[in-house]
């Protein structure tokens, strides 16, 4: 299967599919309607990809997007990592996160951060910690724990 996986820089035309996938994730799925209520629309997301303020990487399998990761250029925040459930456990999420992290470090960030569930039973809790992300001991407005990562 891995030979059919492709990773590439996200483009504005990918956003509609990314929004669809966001509503299909196993944990923390967010519908297009809920995203819109948060001010995240297809148009606003695509504009941020176009102007470079939200760099991202998508993974495709047989020509279809199956996962993606996006980070904020100005802050160094990993804002979303999403993968269709049937493709979990294959290293795709790790690769997407690694590629976007490299982009952000290449833009001069010395530290990256993200909000993550503080529930040890959630997949994301162990996923990020296993990859070297560490708790800051703080929480965001959504009650997600803020984790940080520094380059090796």
Beta strands, then each sheet from edge to edge (+ up, - down):
strand 1: 5-9
strand 2: 56-61
strand 3: 64-71
strand 4: 78-83
strand 5: 112-116
strand 6: 134-139
strand 7: 145-149
sheet 1: 1+ 2- 3+ 4-
sheet 2: 5+ 7- 6+
end
